Amino acid sequence: MPREGEHRARAIFEFVTRELAYVYPPQERGAATALARREGDCGEFSWLFVSLCRAAGLPARPVLGVVAPDWAPVMPHAWAEVFV
């Protein structure tokens, strides 16, 4: 059975993915700018998600790394982790 934290994290995830349009590269960076402009790249999506989770009392952190699919060059990427 899902815990309350899981419901909050899911609601935040759904808000971020529903309300933001993917734009690369963004004109400006940061969670507040992404929220105001309703756009950003993977970094802005992850930073906004982390910021909203922390504001809701959920421990969260951004993760930076690379993706290396067989069909494309190695690319930097950002995502988020939340502890529920």
FIKOLZA-1660 file (N, C-alpha, C; in steps of 0.1 Angstrom, whole numbers, plus 5000, padded with zeros to 4 digits):
% residues 84
   i   px   py   pz ch aa at
   1 5008 4988 5000  A  M  N
   1 5000 5000 5000  A  M CA
   1 5009 5012 5000  A  M  C
   2 5007 5022 4991  A  P  N
   2 5015 5034 4990  A  P CA
   2 5014 5042 5003  A  P  C
   3 5025 5048 5007  A  R  N
   3 5025 5057 5018  A  R CA
   3 5022 5071 5014  A  R  C
   4 5019 5080 5023  A  E  N
   4 5016 5094 5020  A  E CA
   4 5027 5101 5012  A  E  C
   5 5040 5098 5016  A  G  N
   5 5051 5104 5008  A  G CA
   5 5051 5100 4994  A  G  C
   6 5047 5088 4991  A  E  N
   6 5047 5083 4977  A  E CA
   6 5036 5091 4969  A  E  C
   7 5025 5093 4976  A  H  N
   7 5014 5101 4969  A  H CA
   7 5019 5115 4966  A  H  C
   8 5026 5121 4976  A  R  N
   8 5030 5135 4974  A  R CA
   8 5041 5135 4963  A  R  C
   9 5050 5126 4963  A  A  N
   9 5061 5125 4953  A  A CA
   9 5055 5123 4939  A  A  C
  10 5045 5114 4938  A  R  N
  10 5038 5112 4925  A  R CA
  10 5031 5124 4920  A  R  C
  11 5024 5131 4929  A  A  N
  11 5017 5143 4925  A  A CA
  11 5026 5154 4920  A  A  C
  12 5038 5155 4927  A  I  N
  12 5048 5165 4923  A  I CA
  12 5054 5161 4909  A  I  C
  13 5057 5148 4907  A  F  N
  13 5062 5143 4895  A  F CA
  13 5052 5146 4883  A  F  C
  14 5039 5143 4886  A  E  N
  14 5029 5145 4876  A  E CA
  14 5027 5160 4872  A  E  C
  15 5028 5169 4883  A  F  N
  15 5027 5183 4880  A  F CA
  15 5039 5188 4871  A  F  C
  16 5051 5184 4875  A  V  N
  16 5063 5188 4867  A  V CA
  16 5062 5183 4853  A  V  C
  17 5059 5171 4851  A  T  N
  17 5059 5165 4837  A  T CA
  17 5047 5170 4829  A  T  C
  18 5036 5174 4836  A  R  N
  18 5025 5179 4829  A  R CA
  18 5026 5194 4825  A  R  C
  19 5032 5202 4834  A  E  N
  19 5032 5216 4833  A  E CA
  19 5044 5222 4826  A  E  C
  20 5055 5214 4825  A  L  N
  20 5067 5219 4818  A  L CA
  20 5069 5214 4804  A  L  C
  21 5073 5222 4795  A  A  N
  21 5076 5218 4782  A  A CA
  21 5091 5216 4781  A  A  C
  22 5095 5205 4774  A  Y  N
  22 5110 5203 4773  A  Y CA
  22 5115 5213 4762  A  Y  C
  23 5125 5221 4766  A  V  N
  23 5132 5230 4758  A  V CA
  23 5147 5229 4760  A  V  C
  24 5154 5226 4750  A  Y  N
  24 5169 5226 4751  A  Y CA
  24 5175 5234 4740  A  Y  C
  25 5185 5242 4744  A  P  N
  25 5188 5246 4758  A  P CA
  25 5178 5256 4763  A  P  C
  26 5176 5257 4776  A  P  N
  26 5167 5267 4781  A  P CA
  26 5174 5281 4781  A  P  C
  27 5166 5291 4780  A  Q  N
  27 5172 5305 4780  A  Q CA
  27 5179 5308 4793  A  Q  C
  28 5173 5304 4804  A  E  N
  28 5179 5306 4817  A  E CA
  28 5177 5293 4825  A  E  C
  29 5185 5291 4835  A  R  N
  29 5185 5279 4843  A  R CA
  29 5180 5282 4857  A  R  C
  30 5175 5271 4863  A  G  N
  30 5171 5272 4877  A  G CA
  30 5156 5268 4879  A  G  C
  31 5153 5262 4891  A  A  N
  31 5140 5258 4894  A  A CA
  31 5129 5269 4893  A  A  C
  32 5132 5280 4899  A  A  N
  32 5123 5291 4899  A  A CA
  32 5120 5296 4885  A  A  C
  33 5130 5297 4876  A  T  N
  33 5128 5301 4862  A  T CA
  33 5120 5291 4855  A  T  C
  34 5123 5278 4857  A  A  N
  34 5115 5267 4850  A  A CA
  34 5101 5268 4854  A  A  C
  35 5098 5270 4867  A  L  N
  35 5084 5271 4871  A  L CA
  35 5077 5283 4865  A  L  C
  36 5084 5295 4865  A  A  N
  36 5078 5307 4859  A  A CA
  36 5076 5306 4844  A  A  C
  37 5086 5300 4837  A  R  N
  37 5084 5299 4823  A  R CA
  37 5077 5287 4818  A  R  C
  38 5076 5277 4827  A  R  N
  38 5069 5264 4824  A  R CA
  38 5077 5257 4813  A  R  C
  39 5090 5258 4813  A  E  N
  39 5099 5251 4803  A  E CA
  39 5113 5249 4809  A  E  C
  40 5120 5239 4803  A  G  N
  40 5133 5236 4807  A  G CA
  40 5138 5223 4801  A  G  C
  41 5150 5220 4804  A  D  N
  41 5156 5207 4799  A  D CA
  41 5156 5197 4811  A  D  C
  42 5163 5186 4810  A  C  N
  42 5163 5176 4821  A  C CA
  42 5168 5182 4834  A  C  C
  43 5178 5191 4833  A  G  N
  43 5182 5198 4846  A  G CA
  43 5172 5206 4853  A  G  C
  44 5164 5213 4845  A  E  N
  44 5153 5222 4851  A  E CA
  44 5142 5213 4856  A  E  C
  45 5139 5202 4849  A  F  N
  45 5129 5193 4854  A  F CA
  45 5133 5187 4867  A  F  C
  46 5145 5182 4868  A  S  N
  46 5150 5176 4880  A  S CA
  46 5151 5186 4892  A  S  C
  47 5157 5198 4889  A  W  N
  47 5158 5208 4900  A  W CA
  47 5145 5212 4905  A  W  C
  48 5135 5214 4896  A  L  N
  48 5122 5218 4901  A  L CA
  48 5115 5207 4909  A  L  C
  49 5116 5195 4904  A  F  N
  49 5111 5183 4912  A  F CA
  49 5117 5182 4926  A  F  C
  50 5130 5184 4926  A  V  N
  50 5137 5183 4939  A  V CA
  50 5133 5195 4948  A  V  C
  51 5132 5207 4943  A  S  N
  51 5128 5218 4951  A  S CA
  51 5114 5216 4956  A  S  C
  52 5104 5212 4948  A  L  N
  52 5091 5210 4953  A  L CA
  52 5090 5198 4963  A  L  C
  53 5097 5188 4961  A  C  N
  53 5097 5177 4970  A  C CA
  53 5103 5182 4984  A  C  C
  54 5114 5189 4984  A  R  N
  54 5119 5194 4997  A  R CA
  54 5109 5204 5003  A  R  C
  55 5102 5212 4996  A  A  N
  55 5092 5221 5001  A  A CA
  55 5081 5213 5008  A  A  C
  56 5078 5201 5002  A  A  N
  56 5067 5193 5008  A  A CA
  56 5072 5184 5019  A  A  C
  57 5085 5185 5023  A  G  N
  57 5090 5177 5034  A  G CA
  57 5096 5164 5030  A  G  C
  58 5098 5162 5017  A  L  N
  58 5103 5149 5012  A  L CA
  58 5118 5151 5009  A  L  C
  59 5127 5142 5014  A  P  N
  59 5141 5143 5011  A  P CA
  59 5143 5139 4996  A  P  C
  60 5150 5148 4989  A  A  N
  60 5152 5146 4974  A  A CA
  60 5166 5152 4970  A  A  C
  61 5171 5146 4960  A  R  N
  61 5184 5152 4955  A  R CA
  61 5185 5151 4940  A  R  C
  62 5192 5160 4933  A  P  N
  62 5194 5159 4919  A  P CA
  62 5206 5149 4916  A  P  C
  63 5206 5143 4905  A  V  N
  63 5216 5134 4901  A  V CA
  63 5221 5138 4887  A  V  C
  64 5234 5139 4886  A  L  N
  64 5240 5143 4873  A  L CA
  64 5248 5131 4868  A  L  C
  65 5247 5128 4855  A  G  N
  65 5255 5117 4849  A  G CA
  65 5254 5118 4834  A  G  C
  66 5257 5106 4828  A  V  N
  66 5256 5105 4814  A  V CA
  66 5248 5093 4810  A  V  C
  67 5242 5094 4798  A  V  N
  67 5235 5083 4792  A  V CA
  67 5243 5079 4780  A  V  C
  68 5244 5066 4778  A  A  N
  68 5252 5061 4766  A  A CA
  68 5245 5050 4759  A  A  C
  69 5234 5054 4752  A  P  N
  69 5227 5043 4744  A  P CA
  69 5236 5038 4732  A  P  C
  70 5233 5026 4728  A  D  N
  70 5240 5021 4717  A  D CA
  70 5238 5029 4704  A  D  C
  71 5227 5036 4703  A  W  N
  71 5223 5042 4690  A  W CA
  71 5226 5057 4690  A  W  C
  72 5233 5063 4701  A  A  N
  72 5235 5077 4701  A  A CA
  72 5249 5080 4708  A  A  C
  73 5254 5091 4707  A  P  N
  73 5266 5095 4714  A  P CA
  73 5263 5096 4729  A  P  C
  74 5274 5095 4737  A  V  N
  74 5273 5097 4751  A  V CA
  74 5268 5112 4754  A  V  C
  75 5258 5113 4762  A  M  N
  75 5252 5126 4765  A  M CA
  75 5251 5129 4780  A  M  C
  76 5253 5141 4784  A  P  N
  76 5251 5144 4798  A  P CA
  76 5236 5144 4801  A  P  C
  77 5232 5141 4813  A  H  N
  77 5218 5140 4817  A  H CA
  77 5216 5143 4832  A  H  C
  78 5204 5147 4835  A  A  N
  78 5201 5150 4849  A  A CA
  78 5188 5143 4853  A  A  C
  79 5186 5138 4865  A  W  N
  79 5174 5132 4870  A  W CA
  79 5173 5135 4884  A  W  C
  80 5163 5130 4891  A  A  N
  80 5161 5132 4905  A  A CA
  80 5158 5120 4913  A  A  C
  81 5162 5119 4925  A  E  N
  81 5158 5109 4934  A  E CA
  81 5151 5114 4946  A  E  C
  82 5141 5107 4951  A  V  N
  82 5133 5111 4962  A  V CA
  82 5132 5099 4972  A  V  C
  83 5134 5102 4985  A  F  N
  83 5133 5091 4995  A  F CA
  83 5119 5091 5001  A  F  C
  84 5111 5081 4998  A  V  N
  84 5098 5080 5004  A  V CA
  84 5096 5068 5013  A  V  C
% end
